[in-house]
Amino acid sequence: MNLRFEQAPRDVQQALRNCLLYNLSMALAVDAATDPLGRALHGIASADGPARLFGGRGKRSAADAAFINASLITARGQNDTHPQVVTHIGCIVIPAVLAVADLVEAPPHRVLDALLVGYESIPRIAQSLSAQTTRRGFRASSLYGSLGAALACAVILGLSAKQAQSALSIATNMASGLLQTWADGSQEWRLQIAKTSRDGVQAALLAKAGVSGAEFCLEGDNGFGAAYAGTVPTLDFSGWRTPQMVFKPYPGCAFNQAPVQALRDLKAAVAFEADEVAQLDICMHPSDAEYPGVALHGPFESPSGAIMSAPFMLAATLVHGVPRIAHFERQHLEHDLHQLARRMRVRSSASIAPWTCELALTTTAGQVHRQRFDPERPFRLDWDQTLALAAQVAQEWRWQHALDKFNGLVASVARIETHGLDLPLLSRVVYTG
């Protein structure tokens, strides 16, 4: 895809700016002291190199920097998502692009071009395949993310069209990731994102080094589409995909965002306490309700199960007002929240649109309260909304002078559609401890 950021429509440029602010805010919210999984991932990615790690964590090879930084962006389970293909993009593409940019000292305009290619290519590749691959048990983010990251890194490296095609093909041979992690509440989900970002970097670097790739890697009889989805992909190059990205306002599974918001809206309208809830039915579209992990009840062996569980997230909302990352970390084992969560049931309803929901809450007094959440474009935020959400997350940053750091992050991306990306300022904010 031969895309140039400066030639993209203004709404596309603004959407990419929002994605940068949102994802980097998530990365800087990770506290190493409470992140043993992050420390484990950091420990195995130890190759020396010039690519910088977020938050002053040192330097690594471009591939290992992408691995570590991707694991940080996704650590909260709070990612940007393309809703039609249910794929997280920023946590994979942004770390890969920034790592390779460090490797070749890429100028800001090329960074923006590369990011745009990543955000635009992943939904196009996935659009005719993701429903089937999800049914087969593959996680869309880790299946398609390495392909888009490879194409984005090809832009940073200045690869020819033939080399970029090879990078794509190499990435199709690296693509992987299963949904069983959500069904079992295990911890591979974060490794999947880290590996996917690293694979995109490595695929592009291998193509640059002269490794060739299959010409028909996507559509061949034995290619990516046939192997993973049993069909040939249909690629639609019309329009733009980046403005369609949505943002989770809360940590946790994307499909649980609507129920949490609906419950918060209900609590604002009707006065009741958590102990007055006798039953809560959560009606969701079948593709949302039946996604692995969404309907599960705890206790969970790790925070991963709680991150996916709609009953757990709604129990945390009832008790604490909103679900926070600390609830997943500290209360996923035996806890009173699980007693409350057992009063909740996730139910499928084809009459409910994807990414929306309807709640039916029955009180101990027998009253029934209903609440719908069904906006036309749920969780698609403009700049002001993205800024407000990022500012909330920044309140959890553990850095010295966190407010100054956040203001610097905002300033570095705020005007990229008119003044470009302030890469030196972004670097001072993101790569320092």
GIPE-V195629 format. One line per field, one symbol per residue. ss: DSSP state (H for helix, E for strand, - for the rest). phi: phi as a letter, one per 20 degrees, with the letter a starting at -180 (. if undefined). psi: psi as a letter, one per 30 degrees, with the letter a starting at -180 (. if undefined). Layout:
ss=???
phi=???
psi=???
//
This chain:
ss=----HHH--HHHHHHHHHHHHHHHHHH----HHH-HHHHHHHHH------EE-HHH--EE-HHHHHHHHHHHH------EEE----EE-HHHHHHHHHHHHHHH---HHHHHHHHHHHHHHHHHHH---HHHHHH--E-HHHHHHHHHHHHHHHHHH---HHHHHHHHHHHH-----E-HHHHH---HHHHHHHHHHHHHHHHHHHHH---------------HHHHHH------------HHHEEE------HHHHHHHHHHHHHHHH----HHHEEEEEEEE-HHHH-------------HHHHHH-HHHHHHHHHHH----HHHHHHH----HHHHHH--EEEEE--------EEEEEEE----EEEEEE---------HHHHHHHHHHHH-------HHHHHHHHHHHH--HHHH---HHHHHHHH---
phi=.edcgfefggffffffgfffffffffffeeegfdcffffffffedcffreeeefmmeocbggffffgffffffegemccfbeffdlcfdgfdfffffffffffdlffgffffgfgffffeeffffegedffffffeneefgeeefffffffffffgemffffffffgffgffedfapdefgffemedfgffgfffffffffffffffffofecffdfedfgdegfffedmbefddddemcdgfefdcffcfogffeffgfffffffffecebdffeeebcedecggfefefgnfefdefdfbggfffeefgfffffffednbfcgffffdcfegaggfffffedcecebfeefgmcacdcddefenfdddbdcbffcfmedefffffffffffffefdeflfffffffffffdfcffddneefffgffeedde
psi=jikkeffllefeeeeeeeeeeeeeeeeffkjffgieeeeeeeffigklafkkkkghgallleeeeeeeeefeefefgillkjeeghkkeefeeeeeeeeeeeeghkleeeeeeeeeeeefeeeeefegfeeeeeefgkkeefefefeeeeeeeeeefhlleeeeeeeeeeefffklklffeeefhagfeeeeeeeeeeeeeeeeeeeefgkllkeheeflfgaeeeeefglkkjkjglakfeffklkkfkklkeffeeeeeeeeeeeffkjlleffjekjkjklkefeegkkfeglkalkflfeeeefjeeeeeeeeeefelkleeeeefgfaklfeeeeffgkkkkkjffklkgalkkjkklffgkkkkkkjhleikgjkaeeeeeeeeeeefffkglkheeeeeeeeeeffehffeflkieeeeeeeegl.
//
